Amino acid sequence: MRLTQYVFFLILFSPGAFLPGQSTAFVFTGGPTFSNQQWDNAYEREYLLKWHFAVAAESVDNEENRASLLAQFGYHPKGSAIRFRYAVPNGPNVVSEEQFIFRNLSLLLGAKQKFPLAGDNRFFYAGGIRGDYTLSTNLDELADNNPFAANYYPQDEFVRKWIFGLSIGGGTEWMFSELVGAQLTFWVHPDVTYQYDSPPIPNVIDPNNPGVITTLPARRVRNLALELSLGLRLLRKVEYIE
């Protein structure tokens, strides 16, 4: 948590540490996250809808404003869901849901390439490398009061706290005044390393056949998240006077 607080305040209050001598834009963003996972040897997962929040610092060229460096830090939950659909005679279908939630903090370092639109507005695409730290999950909550939970649910002890991935996206910037604007970005965040990695687990009682001892197969998962971010853009302008 101390590392998290340090990174947050470094981005928010110390632009010179990232971008010395340049104008800097601070962007405060949030929006929906659609994430999914493919668990090996498990049920097919569906998309999980959660909300993310982030703050970013970007370099700004006062003359051309065609490219910038980017550092972004925020809360980005990942995960997936299993939905069970039941048909009810003479009634609507019933849907029950189990959510698998990984509450991650993400640090993204990258760059943006911009193209002019009308006025001072810009279209851009962006990309970079990303590191995530998993604060917590809800896996233990799913397994409560279930003696055979290990057979069906992933276990918190096999969650990887540190994971790495890539981020690519695109969007638009609008300027309402010289120093205040807005930004809309669509991001795709594929992970490179596993969020969860458990080896085969031997000597497990089969819940369907209590007299049978079985081995649980290995389970691995990578995250894939899609995000739509709407943000407030504030410019800290640096001007040189000769």
Number of C-alpha atoms within 10 A of each C-alpha: 7 7 7 15 9 11 15 19 11 15 20 17 11 13 21 13 10 17 17 11 13 19 18 26 23 24 22 21 22 21 16 16 24 20 25 22 22 18 19 14 11 13 11 13 18 17 20 21 19 16 16 20 19 20 21 23 28 26 25 22 15 13 6 9 15 16 18 19 18 23 19 23 23 22 20 25 25 29 29 24 20 16 14 10 11 11 10 9 7 6 7 9 10 10 10 9 10 13 18 22 18 22 19 23 21 22 23 21 18 18 19 20 16 21 13 15 12 8 8 14 17 19 20 17 18 21 20 18 16 22 18 23 20 20 14 14 19 14 19 13 9 17 17 10 8 11 9 15 16 14 18 14 15 22 19 15 12 14 21 16 16 16 21 18 20 17 19 17 18 17 18 19 21 19 17 12 10 10 12 15 19 18 20 19 20 16 20 19 20 18 21 14 17 17 24 20 20 18 11 10 14 11 10 15 17 15 15 8 9 9 9 11 13 15 13 19 15 13 18 21 19 20 23 20 23 20 22 19 21 20 21 18 24 19 20 15 14 13 9 6 4 3
